[in-house]
Amino acid sequence: MNFLQPLALIGLPLILLPIIIHLINQQRHRTVPWAAMMFLMAAKRMSKGMARIRHILILLMRTLAIAALIFAISRPLSGGWLGSIGLAKPDVTMVLLDRSASMETQDLQAGESKRSTALKRLSKLLEQGDYGTHLILIDSATGQLHEVDSPKALLSLPMTKPSATSANIPGMYESALTYLKANNSGRADIWLCSDLHENDWAVDSGRWDVIRDEFAQLDGVHHFLLAYSTPPSNNLSVRVKNVQRWQRGNEAELILDVTVRTEGNTNPIRSVPIEFEVNNVRSVVEVELDARGASIQGHRIPIDGKLTSGWGSVGLPGDANPSDNRFFFVFSEPPIRRSAIVSDDVRIGETFRRALAIPPDSRLQHQSDVFPVNRTGEIDWENTGLLIWQAAMPTGLVAEQIQNFVNSGRVVIFFPPNGNAGNSLYDSRWNDWQNPEDGQHLKVSWWRSETDLLARSESGDALPLNDLRTYRYRALESSGTTLARFGDDIPLLTRTNTDRGRVYFCSTLPTAQFSSLERDGVVFYVLLQRALAEGCRALADASQRHAAPDALADNDQWKAVAPEGEAVSLSQRGLQAGVYRDDEYWVAVNRSEVEDTAKAASVEAVDTVFAGLSYRRIDLEVGDTSSLANELWRIFLIAMAIALIVEAVLSLPSKKAETNPLIDLAPAGGEAD
C-alpha cells in the first residue's frame, strides 16, 4: 500500500492514548477496606470476567478509531499492481509506449484511443506515487530514450503522439536493458502500454529468451503491462496497391487496386462510401462489404493528360480507428522494368530471362539482360530494378555494388551456383548440394501466403506451391526469415532483413534437373515478376514507403504536401502518414500492411515471455481513464465511525448495573474504593 501523505503516519503512536489514559485512571483511586462492602465485592467477582472483556473491547474500539483517522489523513492508495511494488522508492521509472497505428483504436463515446487512455492513466498513477529519480520514456516509433521532467509532461510530448509505424517490443526492452546496465540503476519499474499485436511482440522470437535471462540477473526490476487486448468493433481499414498511370492520346487515367478490410464486423453486408482524392479533386464510390471486406481491382480515375505525376488518397468514413481510414498514394509515368541476370550457365540464364521479359501487362516495358560473372561491369546499376545472381557469392567491388544496389531500394535474388559456393554475403552462405533420400523429391510443406513474394493472388487464391517438386537443393546457412520450407524444415526461400531494398535466397534452380519451377511455371513467373515490380518502384519518380524513422532519410529536402494543416516536427518526419515532394520526386508514407492484418497475441503467450520475472499484467479497456490506484480514505473514515459507534454501545450501562449501581462502581481491573 502506498500513501499520498506518508508523513501523517508519524502520528500512529497516538493510538496508545486510550490505553495510557486508562492506566492513569486506574492510579487515581485509593483502595479502602470496608466490611459492609464484602457482599458487594463477592457479587462483582461473579461478573468481573465479562466486565473485563467489555472494557478491553472499549479500549480496542477507541484505539482503532484513532488509527483509522490517521490512515485517512495519510490518503492510502490501493490497486492491483501494488502488491508487487511495496513501499520502496524506485531509482528509475521507465515508460515503454507502443505508438503503432493499431493503438489509435478509440472508444467513440469517450473520444479516447488506447494510446491516450494508457498515457492518462499512467500519468495520473505516477503523479500520485513516487516515480523515482529518473523518468525515462522509450517510444516505439523512434526507439529512442528520452528523460522526462514529470509524468504530466507525457501527455504533451511529440514522442507520445500518434504515428503510422509498427512497434518493436523486444527492441524496446533491449534498449531498457542497455540503459539500466550502463547506469548501474538499482530498483526500477518498467511500464509498458501495448495492444499485444503479434507483429509487435514476436513472442516466438529467440530474442525474448536472451532478454528474460538478462533481466533475471538484475535485482529490483519490476515489470508492469497495461494491456489493451480487446479487438475493435466494426473497424474498417483501407489500402491501395498497384497504382499506375496510363496515357491515352491527350487523356490519361490512374488505375489502382483498393482493398477494404473489416475487423470485428457484426453486420455481414453493408454499403460503405469510399472517397477518392487526386490532387484535391474528390469523388465517391459506394461498395458493398461482406464478412471479409471488399476489393476493387483496376479502379480507373480520369486525370488531366498533362498531369504526369502527383498524389492522391483513398478514405473511409470515421470508425473505431481513424489511423487506418485513409491511405495516401503517389504516381508518375511507369519506368522501364529492367532486370539483370548474372549466370555462367547459359541455359539457366535464359530460363530467368524468358520469365522476366514477358510483362504481366502489355502496357509495361520490360528489359532483361544476361551477363556472365566476368562482365558484371556492364550492368546498368542505376536503371536496374532486379538482380538475379546465380553464381558464387561475390566479393570485393562487385559485393559492394550489390550492397549499394540494395540500399537504394532495389531487389536481389540469389540462386545457388552449380560449382564453387564462394564466400558469405548478408550473413548467408551456400553449403553442399543435397539429394533427397532414395531418389525421392521434396515437397513444400509450408509457405508464407499472407505477404511477400509468395502471397495469395489478388483473387485470394493461394499459389500452387503444393505442386512444386524439388529434386536437388543446396543447403543454406542464413539468419534470415524463411518464406517457404520443405517438410524437414529445409528452407526453399529465405529473406534477409535490410534497412532498404530486399535480399532473397532460393535454394534450388528452375531447370528440370533441380526442380519443376520452370515446367510448372506459375510460381516461378509470379515470384520473379513480384520481385521485379518491387525493385522497380525505386526507379520511378514516385514511391510508396512504410512509416519509419528513416522513411525520409534519403533526402533532407522533402516538403510535406498532405495532409494539409498538420505541421510535423523534424523529429517526427516519416512517422506520420502523408505525402512529401522534392521537385519531380514524390513519396507517400503509410502504415505497413501488417498493421491492418495482424491479430492480438494471446495474453497467455505474452505472459510467458516474462516467466520468472517480477511481472504484473493489468487488463484495461479503451476509453477508461479512471485511476489505476484508488484512494481508501473514505473506507478508513467509515471504519472510524463504526469503531466509535461500537465503543458507545459498549459504554452503555448494563441491565445488572441499572438494577444495582454499586456493582459497577470500580474501574476495569481495580478494587472497590
ZAFIRO-545862 format. One record per residue: residue in one letter; x, y, z of N, C-alpha, C in turn. Coordinates in steps of 0.1 Angstrom, whole numbers, plus 5000, padded with zeros to 4 digits. Layout:
BEGIN
aXYZXYZXYZ
...
END
This chain:
BEGIN
m500949885000500050005000500950125000
n500550224992501250354991500450464997
f501050575001500350685007500750815000
l499750904998499951034992500551125002
q500151115015500751195026501351105037
p502451045033503050945043503551005056
l503851145056504251205069503251195079
a501951185076500851175086501051045094
l501750945089501850815096502750835108
i503450955109504150975122503250985134
g502051015132501051015143500550885147
l501050775142500550645146500750615161
p501750655167501850635182500750685190
l499950785184498850835192497750735195
i497750615188496750515191496950455205
l498050485211498250445225497650535236
l497050645231496450735241495350675249
p494450605244493350545252493950455263
i494950375259495550285269496250365280
i496950465276497650545286496650615296
i495650665290494550735298493950635308
h493750515303493150405311494050375323
l495350365320496350325331496450435341
i496450565336496450675346495150685354
n494050655348492750655355492750545366
q493450435364493450335374494250375387
q495250465384496150505395495450625403
r494350675399493650785406492950735418
h492550615419491650565430492550495441
r492150525454492850455465491950355472
t492450235474491650125479491550135495
v490250135500490050145514489250025518
p489749935528488949815532487649865540
w486549805537485249845543484449715544
a484149675557483549545559482149545553
a481449655552480049655546480049625532
m481249635525481249615510481549475507
m481849385517482249245513481249175505
f479949195507478949125499478849185485
l479049315484479149375470480349325462
m481449315469482649265462482549125457
a481849035465481648905461480748895448
a479748985448478848995436479649045424
k480549135426481249195415482249085409
r482849005417483748895412483048805403
m481748785405480948695397480848745382
s480848885381480748945367482049005363
k483048985370484349055367484849015353
g484748885349485348845336484648905324
m483348915324482648975313482949135313
a483049195325483249335325484649365319
r485649285323487049305317487049295302
i486349195297486249185282485649305276
r484549355282483849475277484749595277
h485549615288486449725289487549715279
i488049595276489149575266488549605252
l487349565249486749605237486549755235
i486249815246486049965245487450025242
l488549985249489850035246490250005231
l489949885227490249855213489549935203
m488249965205487550055196488050195195
r488450245207489050385208490350385200
t491150275202492450275195492250265180
l491350175175491050165161490550295155
a489750365163489150495158490350595155
i491250605164492350695162493250645150
a493550515149494350465138493650485125
a492350465124491650495111491650635107
l491650735117491750875114493050905108
i494150855114495450875110495650825095
f495150705093495350645079494550725069
a493350775073492550855064493350985060
i493951045070494751175067495851145058
s496551025059497650985051497350955036
r496050945033495550915020496150795013
p495850675018496450555012495850524998
l496650454990496350414977496250264976
s495350214967495350074965495050044950
g495749944945495549904931496049764930
g495649694918496049554916497549544915
w498249654911499749644909500549664922
l499849714933500649754945501249634952
g500649524951501249404958502649374953
s503049424941504349394935505349504938
i504849614942505749734943506349744957
g505449744967505949764981506149914983
l506849954993507050094997508350154992
a509250074986510550124983510450224971
k511150334971511150424961512050374949
p511550374937512450334926513450434922
d514650384918515650484913515250534899
v514650444891514250474877512850424874
t512050504868510850454862510850474847
m510650364840510750364825509350334820
v508950424810507750404803507950364789
l507550254785507650194771506350214764
l506250304755504950334748504850284734
d503850204732503550154719502750254711
r503450314701502850424693502350374679
s502250244677501850184664500450234660
a500150214648498850264642497650204649
s497850074653496750004659496350054673
m497250124679497050184692496050304692
e495750344680494750464678493350414678
t493050284681491650244682491050314694
q489850364691489150464701487950404707
d487550464718486250454723485450574718
l484550554709483850664702483150754711
q482650704722481850794731482850874739
a483950814744484850894752485850974744
g486050934731486951004722488450984726
e488650874733490050844738490550714730
s491750714726492350604720493050514730
k493550394726494250314735495550384740
r496250454731497450524734497150634744
s496150724741495850834750495350794764
t494550684763494050634776495150584785
a496050504779497150454787498050564792
l498250664784499150774789498450854800
k497150874800496450954810496450874823
r496150744822496050664834497450644841
l498450624832499850604838500350744843
s500050854836500550984841499951014855
k498650984856497951004869498450924880
l498750794877499350704887500650744892
l501550784882502950824886502850964894
e501951044890501751174898501351144912
q500551044914500051014928501150954936
g502050874929503050804937504450864935
d505450794937506850844936507450764925
y507850844914508350774902509850774902
g510550804913511950794914512750914909
t514050894908514951004904514851034890
h514750934881514750944867513450884861
l512850964852511650914845512050904830
i512150784825512650764811511450714802
l511450774790510450734780511150674768
i510650554764511050484752509850474743
d509750544732508650524723508950434712
s507950364707508150254697508450314684
a508050434681508250494667509650524664
t510350584674511750614672512750524679
g512250454689513150364697514150434706
q514050564707515050644714514650664729
l515550694737515350714751515250864754
h514250914761514051054765513851064780
e514651154786514351174800513251284802
v512251254810511051334811511051404824
d510651534824510651614837509651564847
s508451534842507351494851506451404844
p505651324851504651234845503651314836
k503251434841502351524833502851554820
a504151564818504751604805504551494795
l504251374799504051264790502851294780
l501951374785500751394777500951494766
s502051564766502151674756503451654747
l504251564750505451544742505251494728
p505951544718505851494704506051344703
m506951284712507251144712506151054717
t505051114722503951034727502751044718
k502851124707501751144698501551024689
p500351024681500050904672501150894661
s501350774656502250754645501650644636
a502150634624501650524615502650414614
t503550404624504550304624504050174631
s504950064630504749944638505649954650
a505449864659506249864672507249744672
n508349764678509349654680509449644696
i508549564702508549554716509849484721
p510349384715511649324720512849434720
g512849514709513849614708513749714718
m512549754723512349854733512849794747
y512649664749513149614762514649594761
e515249574749516749574748517249714751
s516649814746517049954750516949984764
a515949934771515749944785516849874793
l517249754788518349684794519649754793
t519949804781521149884779521250004788
y520150074790520150184799520450144814
l519750044818519850004832521249954835
k521849884826523149834828524249944827
a524050034818525050144816525050244828
n523850254834523750354845523850284859
n524050154859524050084872522850114880
s521750124874520450154881520150054891
g519550094902519150004913517749954910
r516849984919515449944917514850024906
a514149954897513550014885512149954883
d511150044879509850004875509750024860
i509349924852509249934838507749914834
w507150024829505750024825505650014810
l504949914805504749904790503249924787
c502950004777501550024773501449964758
s500649864756500549794744499249734741
d498949704728497749634725497949494721
l499249444723499649304722499549254708
h499749334698499649284684500849184681
e500549084674501548974672502849024665
n502649114655503749164648504649254656
d504049314666504849404675505649324685
w505049214690505649134701506649024696
a506248964685507148854680507448754692
v506448704698506648624711507448494708
d507448444695508248324692509648354689
s510048484689511448514686512348474697
g513548424693514548384702515148504710
r514848624706515348744714514748744728
w513548694730512948704743513648624753
d514248504749515048424758516248504764
v516948574755518048654759517648764768
i516548834764516048944772515648904786
r514948794787514448744800515648704809
d516648634803517848594811518648724816
e518748824808519448944812518649014823
f517349024822516649094833516649014846
a516748884845516748794857518048824865
q519048874858520348904866520349034873
l519249114870519149244876518249244888
d518649294900517849294912516949414912
g515749394917514849514920514149564907
v514049494897513349544884511949474884
h510949564883509549514883508949554869
h508249464863507649484850506149494852
f505549594845504049614845503649634831
l502549564827502049574814500549624814
l500349744808499049794806498549734793
a497649634794497349564782495949594777
y495849634764494549664757494449554746
s493949444750493849324741492549314734
t491549384738490249374732490249424718
p489849344708489949394694488849504691
p489049584682488049694679486749634673
s485649704674484349654669484049734657
n483649664646483249734633484249834628
n485549784628486549874623486949844608
l487049944600487449924586488849984584
s489549924575490849984571490949974556
v491650074550491750084535493250084531
r493450024519494850014514494850024499
v495850084493495950104479497150034474
k497049954463498149894456498149914441
n499349894436499449884421498950014414
v499450124419499050254413499750274400
q499050294389499650304376499050424368
r499850494361499450604353499550564338
w498450574330498550534316498050654308
q498750674297498450784288497650724276
r496550794272495850754260495550884252
g496450904242496351024234496551144243
n495651244243495751364251495151344265
e494651224268493951194280494851094288
a494651094301495350994310494450954321
e494850844327494050794338494950714348
l494450714360495150634370494350504372
i495050394373494550264376495150214389
l494250174398494750134411493850024417
d494349944426493649844434493349894448
v492149874453491749924466491249804474
t491749784486491349674495490749734508
v489549694512488949734524488849614533
r489449614545489349504554488449534566
t487749434571486949454582487449384594
e487249434606487649374619486549394629
g486149284635485149294645483749324639
n483549284626482349314619481149244624
t480149314628478849244633477749254623
n478049334612477049354601477549284589
p477149164585477749094574477849164561
i476749234557476749304544476249454547
r477049544542476549684542477349764532
s476749884529477349964519478150074525
v479350104520480250204526480750294515
p480750424517481250514507482850524508
i483450514496484950534496485250664488
e486050754495486350874489487750874482
f487750904469489050914462489351064460
e490651094462491151224460492451224452
v492451304442493651314433493951464431
n495051504437495451644436494251734439
n493651704451492551784457491251784449
v491051684439489851664433489251534438
r487951544443487351434451486251364443
s486151234445484951154440484651054450
v483450994450482950894459482350774452
v482750654457482250534451481650454463
e480450394461479850314471480250164468
v480650094479480949954477480249874488
e479949744485479349664495480349574501
l480249564514481249484522480549344525
d481449244525481049114531481749094544
a481848974549482448944562483948974562
r484548974550486048994549486349134545
g485349204539485649344534485249354520
a486049424512485749444498487049464491
s487049444478488249464469487749524456
i488449634452488149694439489449684431
q489349604420490549584412490449674399
g491549734396491649814384490649934384
h490550004395489650124396490350234387
r489550294379490050394369489650534374
i490550634374490250764377490850854366
p490050924358490551004347491251124353
i492351164347493151284351493551364339
d494051474341494551564330495751494323
g495751494310496851434303498151504305
k498151624309499351694312499951664326
l499151604334499551574348500351444348
t501651454347502551334346502851274360
s502651344370502951294384502051374394
g501951314405501051374416500851284427
w499751314435499451244447497951224448
g497551134456496151114459495951044472
s494751014476494450934488493050874486
v492850764494491550694495491150694509
g489950734512489450754526488150684528
l487950644541486750584546486050674556
p484750654559484150724570484750694583
g484550784593485150764606484650634613
d485550574620485150454628486050434640
a486250314645486950294657488450334657
n489050324645490450364644490650454632
p490750584635490950684624492250674617
s493250604623494650604616494650514604
d493650414603493650334591492550364581
n491950484583490850514574491250594561
r492550624560493050694548494350644544
f494550624531495750574526496250674514
f497450714515498050814505498750734495
f498750784482499550724472500050834463
v501150804455501750894446501850824432
f501950894422502050834408502950914399
s503450844389504350904379504250814367
e504950854356504950774344505750644348
p505350524344506050404347507450394341
p508450354348509750344342509850214335
i510950194327511150064321511649964332
r510949854332511349754342512549674337
r513749714342514949654337515449554348
s515849434344516449334353517749284347
a518649244355519949194351520149054357
i520648964349520848824354522348784352
v522948744363524348704363524448554365
s524948484354525048334355526048294344
d526848194348527848134339527248014331
d525947984335525247874328524247934318
v524547934305523748004295522247954296
r522047824297520747774297519947824309
i520547824321519847874333519548024332
g520548094327520348234325519248274315
e519048194305517948214295516648184301
t516648084310515348054318514848174326
f515748234333515448354340514948464331
r515648484320515448594311514048584305
r513648464301512248444294511148474304
a511348434317510348464327510248614330
l511348684329511348824333510948914321
a511148874309510948954297509548974294
i508648884298507248894295506448974305
p505949094302505349174312503949114315
p503449134328502049094331501049184325
d501449304320500549394314501249444301
s500549444290501149474278501649624277
r501049704286501449844286502749874293
l503249774300504549784306505749754297
q506849814299508049784291509049704300
h509449594295510449504303511749494295
q512849494302514149464295514949384305
s515349264300516149174308517349134301
d518549144307519849104301520549004310
v521348914303522048814309523548844308
f524348834319525748864319526448744326
p527648704321528448614328529148694339
v529748624349530348684360531448784357
n532248754346533348844343532948964335
r531548984333531149104326530149184335
t530249174348529249244357529549394356
g530649434351530949574349530049644339
e529349564330528449614320527049644325
i526749604338525449614343525149764345
d523949814341523549944344522849954357
w523649964368523149954381522150064384
e522350184378521550294381520050274377
n519850204366518550194360517950054360
t518549974369518149834370517349814383
g516249744383515449724395515649594402
l515949484394516149354399517449284394
l518149224404519349154400519149004404
i519348914394519348774397520748724397
w521248674408522648624409522748474411
q523148404400523248264400524748224397
a525548244408526948224407527548224421
a528848204422529448204435529248344442
m529148344455528948464462530048564458
p529648694455530648794450531448844462
t532548904459533448964469533949094463
g534649174471535249294466534349394461
l534649454449533949564443532549524440
v532349404434531049364430530149344442
a530649294453529849284465529449414470
e530349514469530049644474528949714465
q529049684451528049734442526649674445
i526649554448525349484451524749544464
q525549574474525049634487524549774484
n525249854476524749984473523449974465
f523349874456522149854448520949824457
v521149734467520049704477519749824486
n520749894490520450014499519750124492
s519750124479518950224471517550174469
g517150064475515750024474515449914464
r516449864458516249754448516249614454
v516149514445515949374450516949284443
v517549194451518449094447517948954451
i517948854441517648714445518848634442
f519348564452520548484450520048334448
f520548274437520248134434521548054435
p521547934439522747864442523647834429
p524947854430525747824419525947674416
n526247634404526547494401527747444408
g528847524408530047484414530447554427
n531547624427532047684439531047774445
a530847764459529847844466530247984469
g531548004470532048134473531948174488
n532148294491532148344505530748374509
s530648434521529248464526528948614523
l527648644522527248774520525848794526
y525648904533524348924540524148814551
d525248774557525248674568524648544563
s524848514550524348394544525448324536
r525448194536526448114529525847984523
w526247954511525847834504526747714510
n526147604512526847474516526747384504
d526847254507526947154496525547124490
w525547074478524247034471523746904478
q522446894480521846784487520846714477
n520746584478519746504471518846434481
p517546434479516646364488516946214488
e516646154499516946014501516145924491
d516845814487516145714478515645774465
g516245884460515845934448514446004448
q513946034460512646094461512746244458
h511646314457511646454456511046524468
l511446644470510946724482509746804478
k508746814487507546894485507547014495
v507047124491506947234501505847204511
s506247214524505247184535504647314540
w505247424538504747554544505347674536
w504547774534505047894529504248014534
r504748134534504148254539503248304529
s501948294531500948324520500248454522
e500548524533499848644536500548774530
t501848764528502548874523503848834516
d504548924510505848894503505648824490
l506748764484506748714471505748594469
l505448524479504548404478503148434483
a502748554484501448584489500348534480
r499148534485498048494476497848584465
s497148544454496848624443495848724447
e495548824438494548924440493148864442
s492948754437491648684438491448614452
g492548604459492548534472493048394471
d493348344459493848204458495248194461
a495648084467497048054471497848014459
l499148044458499947994448500147844449
p500247774437500247624438501647574441
l502147614453503447554457503347414461
n502147364464501947224467502347134456
d502247184443502547104431504047104428
l504847194435506247204432507047084436
r507947034427508846924430510246964430
t511046934440512446964441513246844442
y514246824432515046704431516446724437
r516946854437518246884443518047024449
y518747044460518747174466520147194472
r520447324475521747354481521447404495
a522147344505521947384519522347534521
l521647604529521947744531522047774546
e523147844549523247894563522848044562
s521848084570521348224569520648254582
s520748384586519948434597518648494593
g518348484580517148554575515848484579
t514748534574513348484576512948384566
t512548274570512148174560510748204555
l510648204541509348234535508648104530
a509448004527508947874523509947764527
r509447654531510347544535509847404531
f510747314531510347174528509947104541
g509546974540509046904552509946894563
d511246874560512246864571512846994576
d512047094575512447234579513647284571
i513747244559514747294550514247414542
p514947524543514447644536514447634521
l513347674514513347694500513647834496
l512947924503513048074500513248144513
t514248234514514648304526514848454523
r514348534532514548684530515448734541
t516448804538517348864547516949014550
n516849044562516449184566517449284563
t517049394556517949504553517149634556
d517849744558517249874560516349914549
r516849894537516049934525516349824514
g515449814505515649704495515349574501
r515449464493515249334497516249234491
v516649134499517549034495516948894498
y516848814487516248674489517348574485
f517148454490517948334487516948224484
c517148164472516348044468517247924467
s516947814473517947704475517947604464
t517147624453517147534442517147614429
l517347554417517347614404516047574397
p515647654386514447634380514447524369
t515547474365515647374354515247234359
a514947144349514347014353515246934361
q516546954360517546874368517346904383
f516847014386516847064400515447064406
s514447114398513147134403512147144391
s510847154395509847174385509347324384
l510247414389509847554388509647604374
e510447574364510347614351509147544344
r509047414346507947334340506547384344
d506347394357505047434363504847584360
g505847664361505747804356505147904364
v503947874370503147984377503948044388
v504447954398505148004409506348084405
f507148024396508348084391508148224385
y507148234377506848364370506348464380
v505448424389504848524399505948574408
l506848474413507848514422508848624416
l509248594403510148694397509548824393
q508248814389507548944385507249024397
r506948964408506749044420508049114425
a509149034424510449094428510849204419
l510549184406510849294396510049424399
a508749404401507849514404508349594417
e508749514427509149574439510449654437
g511449594430512649664428512549784419
c511649784410511549894400510750014406
r510149994418509550114424510550214428
a511750174430512850274434513250354421
l512950304409513350374397512350484393
a511150474399510050574395510350704402
d509650804397509750934403508750944415
a507950844417507050834428507250704435
s507250704449507550584456506650574469
q506250454472505450424484506450374495
r506350424507507250384518506450364531
h506950274539506350244552506850354562
a505950394571506350494581507450434590
a508450504592509650464600510550584602
p511450574612512350694615513150734603
d513550634594514450654583513650664570
a512350674570511550674558511950784548
l512350894554512751014545514151044547
a514950954552516350984555517251004542
d516750964531517550974519517551114513
n516751204519516651344513516151434524
d516951534527516551634537515651744531
q515451744518514651854512513251814510
w512751704515511351664513510451764520
k509451814512508451914517507151844519
a506451864530505151804532504151864523
v503351774516502251814507500851794513
a500751674519499451634525499751544537
p498751544547497551624548497851774551
e496951854547497152004549496852044563
g497552144568497252204581497852124592
e498652024590499251944601500751954600
a501352044607502752064607503451944615
v504451884609505151774616506551824619
s506951804632508351844636509351754629
l510551804628511651734621511851604628
s511751594641512051464648510951364645
q509851404640508751314637508551284622
r509451344614509351324599509351174596
g508551134587508450994583507650904592
l507250954603506450864613504950884611
q504550984604503151014602502850984587
a501550934585501150914571500951044564
g501451054551501351174544502051164531
v502151284524502851294511503851394511
y505051364506506151454505506651474491
r507351584488507751614475509151684475
d509951654465511151734462511251744447
d510851854442510851884427509951774420
e510551694411509751594404509551464411
y510151454423510151324430509051334441
w508251224443507151214452507351094461
v506951114474506950994483505650994491
a505050884492503850864501504250774512
v503950814524504350744536503050694543
n502950564545501750494551502150394561
r501250344569501450234578501750104569
s502350014575502649884569501449794568
e501349704559500149624557499949534569
v500949494577500749414588499949484599
e499949614599499149684609497649664607
d497249634594495849604591495449464593
t496449374592496149234592496449154605
a497349204613497849134625496749124635
k496749014642495848994654496649014667
a495849024677496449034691496948894695
a498148894701498648774707497848744719
s497848614723497048574735497848624747
v497048664758497748714770498548604776
e498248474774499048374780500448364773
a500448384759501648384752502548504757
v501948624759502648734763503248714777
d502448654786502848634800504048544800
t504248454791505348354791506648424789
v506648534781507948604779508548664791
f507648684802508148744815508248634825
a508248504821508248394831509548404840
g509348404853510448404862510848544866
l510148654861510448784864509348844873
s509648954880508649024888507749094878
y506549044876505749094864504249094868
r503549204864502149214866501449264854
r500449194849499649244837498349314842
i498049424837496849504841495949514829
d494849444828494049444816493049564817
l493049644807492349774806491449784794
e490549874795489549894784489850034778
v489750044765489950174758488950274763
g489350394765488350504769488250514784
d488650414792488550424806489750494812
t489650624816490750694821490750704836
s489950624843489950624858491350584863
s491550624875492950604881493150454883
l494450414881494850274883494950244898
a495050344906495150324921494050404927
n493250344936492150414943492550464957
e492050584961492350634974491350564984
l491850524996491050445005490650525017
w490750665017490550745029489050735034
r488150725024486750705028486450585036
i487150475032486950345039487450365053
f488550435055489050445069488150545077
l487550645071486650725079485450645083
i484950565074483850475077484150385089
a485450325088485850235099485950315112
m486450435112486550515124485150535130
a484150575121482750595126482150465132
i482450355126481950225131482550195145
a483850225146484550195158484050285170
l483750415167483150495177481750455181
i480950415171479650365175479650245184
v480550145180480650025188481150065202
e482050155203482550195216481450265224
a480650345218479550405225478550295230
v478250195222477350095226477850015238
l479149985237479849905248479849985261
s479950125260480050205272478650225279
l477550185273476250195279476250105292
p475550155303475450075315474649945312
s475149835318474449705316473149705325
k472249615322471049595330471349565345
k472349485347472649445361473149575368
a473849655361474349785368473149875371
e472149875362470949955364470249905376
t470149775378469449715390470249745403
n471549735402472349755414473549845410
p473549965411474550055406475850035413
l475849985425477149965432478049865426
i477449765418478249655412479249715403
d478949825396479849875385480649995389
l480850015402481450135407482950135404
a483650015404485150015402485450015388
p486650075385487150075371487649935368
a487849915354488349785350489649755356
g489749625362490949575368491249635381
g490349725387490649785400489949715412
e490049775424489349735436488249835439
a487349795447486349885452486949995461
d486450115459487050235466486350255479
END
